[in-house]
Structures are given as structure tokens and as C-alpha cells.
Amino acid sequence: MELTASALMFSRYRLFGALAGAAVMVAAATTVLINGCFLHALMPATALCLLLAALLRRQTGVQQLDKR
């Protein structure tokens, strides 16, 4: 676990880390939904949406408007 976390610190491996995180969140949401606990699926679904938004923002190259 620590080896994986340390490997993901480097910028070229962050995409792999994001994809691994997305896979974990999909598995968590699916498991909870299969068991019928729909309210508990909100947190994995929210984390997955935020993760996908960050990935899409990175790939489209959106720049921050905070340059002063």
C-alpha cells in the first residue's frame, strides 16, 4: 500500500492513481447498491463524480482564472 502511494506521488503516475481511485469508487457504489442501501451509495458516487470532474478538467487543460 505504501509503495503504491509513493509511486502515485510522481506526476506521470497520477493518472493511474486517479483511475485506480475511480475503480475503487465504482466497486464501492456497486456493492452498496446491490445490497439495497441506496443512501450509503451517495458518498462513493459523490467521490466518483468529483474524481471524474478533476480528470476531465486536467485533460481539457482548463486554466485557473486566479492569475494576478
Secondary structure, DSSP 8 states (H G I E B T S, - for coil): -HHHHHHTTSGGGHHHHHHHHHHHHHHHHHHHHHTT-TGGGHHHHHHHHHHHHHHHHHHHT---S---
